[in-house]
Amino acid sequence: MRSGSSFLSSFFLSTFIGYFVPTAIGVTAVVSQATGLEIATGIPQQIGALGGVLVGGVGVYFNRSVAVMVPFLEQEKFLTELEALLMAMGYQRQAERDGIKVYARSGIRNGGRGECL
């Protein structure tokens, strides 16, 4: 079983790479075609890498997830207070399966639909 920190770093890395690679390739191709610079010069790749880093960083920021484990004595009281806090922050329960509740908020992350993507 993975520890929380190694899971988060692998999640961060896979999310970053998922945004970085296609962006870097796309920007490299567009810069090469738009400017007439040959790929062999390396300049389109440098600009593509910069674009990939920027988009990868934004992707990781907006697609981060948080898992929280909190010990409690009274489950119903805790869940009532937790749900009130989450609702105050704009979250709504989207799904529940096998005792795991999923909350999401509407906004830029999911097109304003209030759905988990």
N, CA, C and O atoms as a GROMACS GRO file, in nm:
protein
  468
    1MET      N    1   0.084  -0.119   0.000
    1MET     CA    2   0.000   0.000   0.000
    1MET      C    3   0.088   0.124   0.000
    1MET      O    4   0.190   0.128   0.068
    2ARG      N    5   0.050   0.224  -0.075
    2ARG     CA    6   0.127   0.347  -0.085
    2ARG      C    7   0.103   0.436   0.035
    2ARG      O    8  -0.006   0.440   0.092
    3SER      N    9   0.208   0.508   0.072
    3SER     CA   10   0.189   0.608   0.176
    3SER      C   11   0.123   0.729   0.111
    3SER      O   12   0.127   0.745  -0.011
    4GLY      N   13   0.062   0.814   0.193
    4GLY     CA   14  -0.008   0.931   0.141
    4GLY      C   15   0.082   1.022   0.061
    4GLY      O   16   0.041   1.073  -0.043
    5SER      N   17   0.205   1.043   0.108
    5SER     CA   18   0.294   1.137   0.039
    5SER      C   19   0.339   1.083  -0.096
    5SER      O   20   0.348   1.160  -0.191
    6SER      N   21   0.369   0.953  -0.107
    6SER     CA   22   0.411   0.901  -0.237
    6SER      C   23   0.294   0.897  -0.335
    6SER      O   24   0.312   0.916  -0.455
    7PHE      N   25   0.173   0.874  -0.284
    7PHE     CA   26   0.055   0.878  -0.371
    7PHE      C   27   0.035   1.019  -0.425
    7PHE      O   28   0.010   1.036  -0.544
    8LEU      N   29   0.046   1.119  -0.338
    8LEU     CA   30   0.028   1.257  -0.382
    8LEU      C   31   0.134   1.297  -0.482
    8LEU      O   32   0.104   1.366  -0.579
    9SER      N   33   0.260   1.255  -0.459
    9SER     CA   34   0.363   1.293  -0.555
    9SER      C   35   0.343   1.222  -0.688
    9SER      O   36   0.370   1.282  -0.792
   10SER      N   37   0.297   1.097  -0.689
   10SER     CA   38   0.272   1.030  -0.816
   10SER      C   39   0.151   1.092  -0.886
   10SER      O   40   0.148   1.102  -1.008
   11PHE      N   41   0.051   1.135  -0.808
   11PHE     CA   42  -0.065   1.204  -0.866
   11PHE      C   43  -0.021   1.336  -0.927
   11PHE      O   44  -0.061   1.370  -1.038
   12PHE      N   45   0.061   1.411  -0.854
   12PHE     CA   46   0.112   1.539  -0.904
   12PHE      C   47   0.189   1.518  -1.033
   12PHE      O   48   0.167   1.589  -1.131
   13LEU      N   49   0.279   1.421  -1.033
   13LEU     CA   50   0.364   1.397  -1.150
   13LEU      C   51   0.282   1.353  -1.271
   13LEU      O   52   0.303   1.403  -1.381
   14SER      N   53   0.190   1.260  -1.252
   14SER     CA   54   0.110   1.213  -1.366
   14SER      C   55   0.020   1.324  -1.420
   14SER      O   56   0.001   1.334  -1.541
   15THR      N   57  -0.035   1.406  -1.333
   15THR     CA   58  -0.118   1.518  -1.379
   15THR      C   59  -0.033   1.619  -1.454
   15THR      O   60  -0.073   1.668  -1.560
   16PHE      N   61   0.083   1.651  -1.399
   16PHE     CA   62   0.172   1.748  -1.463
   16PHE      C   63   0.214   1.699  -1.602
   16PHE      O   64   0.208   1.774  -1.699
   17ILE      N   65   0.256   1.574  -1.610
   17ILE     CA   66   0.300   1.518  -1.738
   17ILE      C   67   0.185   1.514  -1.838
   17ILE      O   68   0.204   1.539  -1.957
   18GLY      N   69   0.065   1.482  -1.790
   18GLY     CA   70  -0.052   1.477  -1.877
   18GLY      C   71  -0.083   1.611  -1.942
   18GLY      O   72  -0.138   1.615  -2.052
   19TYR      N   73  -0.050   1.719  -1.877
   19TYR     CA   74  -0.069   1.852  -1.935
   19TYR      C   75   0.056   1.897  -2.010
   19TYR      O   76   0.047   1.958  -2.116
   20PHE      N   77   0.173   1.868  -1.954
   20PHE     CA   78   0.298   1.917  -2.010
   20PHE      C   79   0.325   1.862  -2.150
   20PHE      O   80   0.352   1.939  -2.243
   21VAL      N   81   0.318   1.730  -2.166
   21VAL     CA   82   0.360   1.666  -2.292
   21VAL      C   83   0.278   1.715  -2.412
   21VAL      O   84   0.337   1.762  -2.509
   22PRO      N   85   0.145   1.705  -2.410
   22PRO     CA   86   0.073   1.750  -2.529
   22PRO      C   87   0.088   1.900  -2.555
   22PRO      O   88   0.092   1.944  -2.670
   23THR      N   89   0.096   1.978  -2.447
   23THR     CA   90   0.114   2.123  -2.467
   23THR      C   91   0.249   2.153  -2.528
   23THR      O   92   0.259   2.232  -2.622
   24ALA      N   93   0.354   2.090  -2.476
   24ALA     CA   94   0.489   2.114  -2.529
   24ALA      C   95   0.497   2.075  -2.677
   24ALA      O   96   0.556   2.147  -2.757
   25ILE      N   97   0.439   1.961  -2.712
   25ILE     CA   98   0.441   1.916  -2.852
   25ILE      C   99   0.361   2.012  -2.940
   25ILE      O  100   0.407   2.052  -3.047
   26GLY      N  101   0.243   2.049  -2.894
   26GLY     CA  102   0.159   2.139  -2.973
   26GLY      C  103   0.220   2.276  -2.992
   26GLY      O  104   0.220   2.330  -3.102
   27VAL      N  105   0.273   2.333  -2.884
   27VAL     CA  106   0.334   2.466  -2.893
   27VAL      C  107   0.458   2.460  -2.982
   27VAL      O  108   0.481   2.551  -3.062
   28THR      N  109   0.536   2.355  -2.970
   28THR     CA  110   0.655   2.340  -3.055
   28THR      C  111   0.615   2.338  -3.202
   28THR      O  112   0.676   2.407  -3.284
   29ALA      N  113   0.513   2.261  -3.237
   29ALA     CA  114   0.468   2.252  -3.376
   29ALA      C  115   0.415   2.386  -3.426
   29ALA      O  116   0.446   2.428  -3.537
   30VAL      N  117   0.335   2.452  -3.344
   30VAL     CA  118   0.277   2.581  -3.385
   30VAL      C  119   0.385   2.686  -3.402
   30VAL      O  120   0.384   2.761  -3.500
   31VAL      N  121   0.478   2.694  -3.307
   31VAL     CA  122   0.586   2.793  -3.316
   31VAL      C  123   0.671   2.767  -3.439
   31VAL      O  124   0.708   2.860  -3.511
   32SER      N  125   0.703   2.642  -3.464
   32SER     CA  126   0.784   2.607  -3.581
   32SER      C  127   0.714   2.649  -3.710
   32SER      O  128   0.777   2.706  -3.799
   33GLN      N  129   0.586   2.619  -3.720
   33GLN     CA  130   0.511   2.653  -3.842
   33GLN      C  131   0.489   2.804  -3.855
   33GLN      O  132   0.502   2.860  -3.964
   34ALA      N  133   0.456   2.870  -3.745
   34ALA     CA  134   0.422   3.012  -3.750
   34ALA      C  135   0.544   3.100  -3.776
   34ALA      O  136   0.533   3.203  -3.842
   35THR      N  137   0.658   3.060  -3.722
   35THR     CA  138   0.778   3.145  -3.736
   35THR      C  139   0.869   3.100  -3.848
   35THR      O  140   0.957   3.176  -3.891
   36GLY      N  141   0.851   2.979  -3.896
   36GLY     CA  142   0.939   2.926  -3.999
   36GLY      C  143   1.072   2.876  -3.943
   36GLY      O  144   1.162   2.840  -4.019
   37LEU      N  145   1.084   2.874  -3.810
   37LEU     CA  146   1.206   2.822  -3.748
   37LEU      C  147   1.210   2.670  -3.761
   37LEU      O  148   1.110   2.602  -3.740
   38GLU      N  149   1.324   2.619  -3.796
   38GLU     CA  150   1.342   2.474  -3.806
   38GLU      C  151   1.345   2.415  -3.665
   38GLU      O  152   1.392   2.478  -3.570
   39ILE      N  153   1.296   2.293  -3.652
   39ILE     CA  154   1.301   2.221  -3.525
   39ILE      C  155   1.447   2.204  -3.482
   39ILE      O  156   1.476   2.205  -3.362
   40ALA      N  157   1.536   2.189  -3.577
   40ALA     CA  158   1.678   2.166  -3.548
   40ALA      C  159   1.742   2.282  -3.472
   40ALA      O  160   1.845   2.263  -3.407
   41THR      N  161   1.683   2.401  -3.478
   41THR     CA  162   1.742   2.515  -3.406
   41THR      C  163   1.724   2.500  -3.255
   41THR      O  164   1.802   2.555  -3.177
   42GLY      N  165   1.622   2.428  -3.213
   42GLY     CA  166   1.597   2.408  -3.070
   42GLY      C  167   1.510   2.517  -3.009
   42GLY      O  168   1.459   2.499  -2.898
   43ILE      N  169   1.492   2.627  -3.078
   43ILE     CA  170   1.412   2.737  -3.022
   43ILE      C  171   1.264   2.698  -3.008
   43ILE      O  172   1.205   2.726  -2.904
   44PRO      N  173   1.202   2.634  -3.108
   44PRO     CA  174   1.062   2.593  -3.089
   44PRO      C  175   1.044   2.498  -2.969
   44PRO      O  176   0.943   2.506  -2.899
   45GLN      N  177   1.141   2.408  -2.947
   45GLN     CA  178   1.130   2.317  -2.834
   45GLN      C  179   1.140   2.392  -2.701
   45GLN      O  180   1.071   2.358  -2.605
   46GLN      N  181   1.226   2.492  -2.696
   46GLN     CA  182   1.239   2.570  -2.572
   46GLN      C  183   1.110   2.645  -2.541
   46GLN      O  184   1.066   2.648  -2.426
   47ILE      N  185   1.051   2.704  -2.642
   47ILE     CA  186   0.924   2.774  -2.622
   47ILE      C  187   0.814   2.673  -2.587
   47ILE      O  188   0.729   2.701  -2.502
   48GLY      N  189   0.816   2.557  -2.653
   48GLY     CA  190   0.719   2.452  -2.622
   48GLY      C  191   0.734   2.401  -2.479
   48GLY      O  192   0.634   2.377  -2.411
   49ALA      N  193   0.858   2.386  -2.434
   49ALA     CA  194   0.882   2.342  -2.296
   49ALA      C  195   0.830   2.445  -2.197
   49ALA      O  196   0.770   2.410  -2.095
   50LEU      N  197   0.853   2.573  -2.225
   50LEU     CA  198   0.803   2.678  -2.137
   50LEU      C  199   0.650   2.676  -2.132
   50LEU      O  200   0.591   2.686  -2.025
   51GLY      N  201   0.587   2.662  -2.249
   51GLY     CA  202   0.441   2.651  -2.252
   51GLY      C  203   0.392   2.530  -2.176
   51GLY      O  204   0.292   2.536  -2.105
   52GLY      N  205   0.463   2.417  -2.190
   52GLY     CA  206   0.426   2.295  -2.119
   52GLY      C  207   0.436   2.311  -1.969
   52GLY      O  208   0.351   2.263  -1.894
   53VAL      N  209   0.542   2.378  -1.923
   53VAL     CA  210   0.560   2.400  -1.779
   53VAL      C  211   0.447   2.489  -1.725
   53VAL      O  212   0.390   2.461  -1.620
   54LEU      N  213   0.415   2.595  -1.799
   54LEU     CA  214   0.307   2.684  -1.754
   54LEU      C  215   0.172   2.613  -1.749
   54LEU      O  216   0.101   2.621  -1.649
   55VAL      N  217   0.138   2.543  -1.856
   55VAL     CA  218   0.009   2.474  -1.860
   55VAL      C  219   0.008   2.357  -1.761
   55VAL      O  220  -0.095   2.332  -1.698
   56GLY      N  221   0.120   2.285  -1.746
   56GLY     CA  222   0.128   2.177  -1.648
   56GLY      C  223   0.107   2.229  -1.506
   56GLY      O  224   0.037   2.166  -1.427
   57GLY      N  225   0.167   2.343  -1.475
   57GLY     CA  226   0.149   2.402  -1.342
   57GLY      C  227   0.006   2.444  -1.316
   57GLY      O  228  -0.048   2.420  -1.208
   58VAL      N  229  -0.057   2.505  -1.415
   58VAL     CA  230  -0.197   2.545  -1.401
   58VAL      C  231  -0.286   2.421  -1.388
   58VAL      O  232  -0.379   2.419  -1.307
   59GLY      N  233  -0.257   2.318  -1.466
   59GLY     CA  234  -0.335   2.194  -1.459
   59GLY      C  235  -0.326   2.127  -1.324
   59GLY      O  236  -0.427   2.081  -1.270
   60VAL      N  237  -0.207   2.122  -1.267
   60VAL     CA  238  -0.189   2.062  -1.134
   60VAL      C  239  -0.261   2.146  -1.029
   60VAL      O  240  -0.322   2.091  -0.937
   61TYR      N  241  -0.255   2.278  -1.042
   61TYR     CA  242  -0.320   2.365  -0.944
   61TYR      C  243  -0.471   2.345  -0.944
   61TYR      O  244  -0.531   2.332  -0.837
   62PHE      N  245  -0.533   2.342  -1.061
   62PHE     CA  246  -0.678   2.334  -1.068
   62PHE      C  247  -0.732   2.191  -1.057
   62PHE      O  248  -0.851   2.174  -1.032
   63ASN      N  249  -0.649   2.091  -1.073
   63ASN     CA  250  -0.696   1.953  -1.066
   63ASN      C  251  -0.641   1.879  -0.945
   63ASN      O  252  -0.629   1.757  -0.947
   64ARG      N  253  -0.610   1.952  -0.842
   64ARG     CA  254  -0.560   1.886  -0.722
   64ARG      C  255  -0.676   1.825  -0.645
   64ARG      O  256  -0.790   1.870  -0.655
   65SER      N  257  -0.646   1.723  -0.570
   65SER     CA  258  -0.745   1.656  -0.487
   65SER      C  259  -0.693   1.652  -0.345
   65SER      O  260  -0.572   1.652  -0.321
   66VAL      N  261  -0.784   1.648  -0.251
   66VAL     CA  262  -0.745   1.641  -0.112
   66VAL      C  263  -0.822   1.527  -0.047
   66VAL      O  264  -0.944   1.520  -0.057
   67ALA      N  265  -0.750   1.440   0.019
   67ALA     CA  266  -0.812   1.333   0.098
   67ALA      C  267  -0.783   1.362   0.244
   67ALA      O  268  -0.669   1.391   0.281
   68VAL      N  269  -0.885   1.353   0.327
   68VAL     CA  270  -0.870   1.387   0.468
   68VAL      C  271  -0.919   1.269   0.552
   68VAL      O  272  -1.026   1.214   0.527
   69MET      N  273  -0.838   1.231   0.650
   69MET     CA  274  -0.880   1.130   0.747
   69MET      C  275  -0.880   1.196   0.884
   69MET      O  276  -0.778   1.247   0.930
   70VAL      N  277  -0.997   1.196   0.949
   70VAL     CA  278  -1.012   1.264   1.078
   70VAL      C  279  -1.076   1.166   1.177
   70VAL      O  280  -1.183   1.112   1.150
   71PRO      N  281  -1.010   1.143   1.291
   71PRO     CA  282  -1.073   1.058   1.393
   71PRO      C  283  -1.187   1.134   1.462
   71PRO      O  284  -1.179   1.256   1.481
   72PHE      N  285  -1.293   1.063   1.498
   72PHE     CA  286  -1.406   1.128   1.565
   72PHE      C  287  -1.474   1.026   1.655
   72PHE      O  288  -1.457   0.906   1.639
   73LEU      N  289  -1.552   1.078   1.751
   73LEU     CA  290  -1.622   0.990   1.844
   73LEU      C  291  -1.768   0.969   1.802
   73LEU      O  292  -1.817   0.856   1.808
   74GLU      N  293  -1.835   1.074   1.761
   74GLU     CA  294  -1.976   1.064   1.724
   74GLU      C  295  -1.989   1.088   1.574
   74GLU      O  296  -1.981   1.202   1.527
   75GLN      N  297  -2.010   0.982   1.499
   75GLN     CA  298  -2.010   0.991   1.353
   75GLN      C  299  -2.118   1.085   1.300
   75GLN      O  300  -2.089   1.170   1.216
   76GLU      N  301  -2.240   1.073   1.348
   76GLU     CA  302  -2.349   1.156   1.294
   76GLU      C  303  -2.324   1.304   1.320
   76GLU      O  304  -2.345   1.387   1.231
   77LYS      N  305  -2.279   1.338   1.441
   77LYS     CA  306  -2.251   1.478   1.474
   77LYS      C  307  -2.138   1.531   1.386
   77LYS      O  308  -2.145   1.642   1.332
   78PHE      N  309  -2.034   1.450   1.371
   78PHE     CA  310  -1.919   1.491   1.289
   78PHE      C  311  -1.962   1.514   1.144
   78PHE      O  312  -1.926   1.615   1.084
   79LEU      N  313  -2.038   1.420   1.088
   79LEU     CA  314  -2.080   1.432   0.948
   79LEU      C  315  -2.171   1.553   0.927
   79LEU      O  316  -2.163   1.619   0.823
   80THR      N  317  -2.258   1.581   1.024
   80THR     CA  318  -2.345   1.699   1.013
   80THR      C  319  -2.263   1.826   1.012
   80THR      O  320  -2.287   1.915   0.929
   81GLU      N  321  -2.166   1.837   1.103
   81GLU     CA  322  -2.080   1.956   1.108
   81GLU      C  323  -1.993   1.968   0.983
   81GLU      O  324  -1.976   2.077   0.929
   82LEU      N  325  -1.939   1.856   0.938
   82LEU     CA  326  -1.854   1.856   0.819
   82LEU      C  327  -1.933   1.900   0.696
   82LEU      O  328  -1.886   1.984   0.618
   83GLU      N  329  -2.052   1.844   0.680
   83GLU     CA  330  -2.132   1.881   0.564
   83GLU      C  331  -2.171   2.029   0.568
   83GLU      O  332  -2.174   2.094   0.464
   84ALA      N  333  -2.200   2.083   0.686
   84ALA     CA  334  -2.232   2.225   0.698
   84ALA      C  335  -2.112   2.311   0.658
   84ALA      O  336  -2.128   2.412   0.589
   85LEU      N  337  -1.992   2.271   0.701
   85LEU     CA  338  -1.871   2.345   0.664
   85LEU      C  339  -1.846   2.338   0.514
   85LEU      O  340  -1.813   2.439   0.451
   86LEU      N  341  -1.860   2.220   0.456
   86LEU     CA  342  -1.838   2.205   0.313
   86LEU      C  343  -1.939   2.286   0.232
   86LEU      O  344  -1.904   2.347   0.132
   87MET      N  345  -2.064   2.286   0.276
   87MET     CA  346  -2.166   2.365   0.205
   87MET      C  347  -2.136   2.514   0.215
   87MET      O  348  -2.159   2.589   0.120
   88ALA      N  349  -2.084   2.558   0.330
   88ALA     CA  350  -2.048   2.699   0.346
   88ALA      C  351  -1.934   2.737   0.251
   88ALA      O  352  -1.923   2.853   0.211
   89MET      N  353  -1.851   2.641   0.214
   89MET     CA  354  -1.741   2.667   0.121
   89MET      C  355  -1.782   2.643  -0.025
   89MET      O  356  -1.700   2.656  -0.115
   90GLY      N  357  -1.910   2.609  -0.048
   90GLY     CA  358  -1.958   2.593  -0.185
   90GLY      C  359  -1.957   2.451  -0.237
   90GLY      O  360  -1.981   2.430  -0.356
   91TYR      N  361  -1.930   2.353  -0.152
   91TYR     CA  362  -1.927   2.213  -0.196
   91TYR      C  363  -2.064   2.149  -0.176
   91TYR      O  364  -2.138   2.185  -0.084
   92GLN      N  365  -2.096   2.054  -0.263
   92GLN     CA  366  -2.218   1.975  -0.250
   92GLN      C  367  -2.182   1.828  -0.267
   92GLN      O  368  -2.091   1.793  -0.342
   93ARG      N  369  -2.256   1.742  -0.196
   93ARG     CA  370  -2.230   1.599  -0.210
   93ARG      C  371  -2.275   1.554  -0.348
   93ARG      O  372  -2.387   1.582  -0.391
   94GLN      N  373  -2.186   1.484  -0.417
   94GLN     CA  374  -2.214   1.439  -0.553
   94GLN      C  375  -2.240   1.290  -0.562
   94GLN      O  376  -2.318   1.244  -0.645
   95ALA      N  377  -2.174   1.214  -0.476
   95ALA     CA  378  -2.189   1.068  -0.483
   95ALA      C  379  -2.151   1.007  -0.350
   95ALA      O  380  -2.081   1.068  -0.269
   96GLU      N  381  -2.200   0.886  -0.328
   96GLU     CA  382  -2.161   0.810  -0.210
   96GLU      C  383  -2.160   0.664  -0.249
   96GLU      O  384  -2.259   0.611  -0.301
   97ARG      N  385  -2.047   0.599  -0.222
   97ARG     CA  386  -2.036   0.457  -0.254
   97ARG      C  387  -1.945   0.392  -0.150
   97ARG      O  388  -1.838   0.445  -0.120
   98ASP      N  389  -1.986   0.281  -0.098
   98ASP     CA  390  -1.907   0.205  -0.001
   98ASP      C  391  -1.861   0.291   0.116
   98ASP      O  392  -1.748   0.276   0.163
   99GLY      N  393  -1.946   0.380   0.162
   99GLY     CA  394  -1.914   0.464   0.277
   99GLY      C  395  -1.823   0.582   0.245
   99GLY      O  396  -1.784   0.655   0.336
  100ILE      N  397  -1.790   0.601   0.119
  100ILE     CA  398  -1.705   0.714   0.078
  100ILE      C  399  -1.794   0.818   0.014
  100ILE      O  400  -1.867   0.790  -0.082
  101LYS      N  401  -1.788   0.940   0.068
  101LYS     CA  402  -1.869   1.049   0.015
  101LYS      C  403  -1.780   1.139  -0.070
  101LYS      O  404  -1.668   1.171  -0.031
  102VAL      N  405  -1.831   1.179  -0.185
  102VAL     CA  406  -1.757   1.265  -0.276
  102VAL      C  407  -1.828   1.400  -0.284
  102VAL      O  408  -1.948   1.408  -0.311
  103TYR      N  409  -1.752   1.506  -0.258
  103TYR     CA  410  -1.804   1.642  -0.264
  103TYR      C  411  -1.733   1.717  -0.375
  103TYR      O  412  -1.615   1.694  -0.401
  104ALA      N  413  -1.805   1.807  -0.440
  104ALA     CA  414  -1.746   1.890  -0.544
  104ALA      C  415  -1.813   2.026  -0.538
  104ALA      O  416  -1.922   2.041  -0.483
  105ARG      N  417  -1.748   2.124  -0.597
  105ARG     CA  418  -1.810   2.256  -0.605
  105ARG      C  419  -1.816   2.297  -0.750
  105ARG      O  420  -1.733   2.256  -0.831
  106SER      N  421  -1.913   2.378  -0.782
  106SER     CA  422  -1.923   2.426  -0.919
  106SER      C  423  -1.821   2.536  -0.939
  106SER      O  424  -1.773   2.597  -0.843
  107GLY      N  425  -1.788   2.561  -1.063
  107GLY     CA  426  -1.692   2.666  -1.092
  107GLY      C  427  -1.610   2.631  -1.214
  107GLY      O  428  -1.649   2.548  -1.295
  108ILE      N  429  -1.497   2.696  -1.225
  108ILE     CA  430  -1.412   2.681  -1.343
  108ILE      C  431  -1.362   2.538  -1.360
  108ILE      O  432  -1.339   2.493  -1.472
  109ARG      N  433  -1.344   2.465  -1.249
  109ARG     CA  434  -1.289   2.330  -1.258
  109ARG      C  435  -1.380   2.235  -1.333
  109ARG      O  436  -1.332   2.141  -1.395
  110ASN      N  437  -1.512   2.257  -1.328
  110ASN     CA  438  -1.602   2.162  -1.392
  110ASN      C  439  -1.711   2.231  -1.472
  110ASN      O  440  -1.823   2.179  -1.482
  111GLY      N  441  -1.681   2.344  -1.527
  111GLY     CA  442  -1.774   2.411  -1.617
  111GLY      C  443  -1.898   2.467  -1.550
  111GLY      O  444  -1.996   2.497  -1.619
  112GLY      N  445  -1.897   2.481  -1.418
  112GLY     CA  446  -2.010   2.539  -1.348
  112GLY      C  447  -2.128   2.445  -1.330
  112GLY      O  448  -2.235   2.489  -1.289
  113ARG      N  449  -2.109   2.317  -1.359
  113ARG     CA  450  -2.219   2.222  -1.352
  113ARG      C  451  -2.235   2.160  -1.214
  113ARG      O  452  -2.336   2.095  -1.188
  114GLY      N  453  -2.139   2.178  -1.125
  114GLY     CA  454  -2.149   2.117  -0.994
  114GLY      C  455  -2.130   1.967  -0.998
  114GLY      O  456  -2.181   1.896  -0.911
  115GLU      N  457  -2.060   1.918  -1.097
  115GLU     CA  458  -2.039   1.775  -1.112
  115GLU      C  459  -1.894   1.740  -1.088
  115GLU      O  460  -1.805   1.823  -1.108
  116CYS      N  461  -1.870   1.618  -1.046
  116CYS     CA  462  -1.733   1.568  -1.036
  116CYS      C  463  -1.692   1.521  -1.173
  116CYS      O  464  -1.763   1.443  -1.237
  117LEU      N  465  -1.578   1.566  -1.218
  117LEU     CA  466  -1.531   1.523  -1.349
  117LEU      C  467  -1.425   1.418  -1.332
  117LEU      O  468  -1.371   1.368  -1.431
   0.00000   0.00000   0.00000
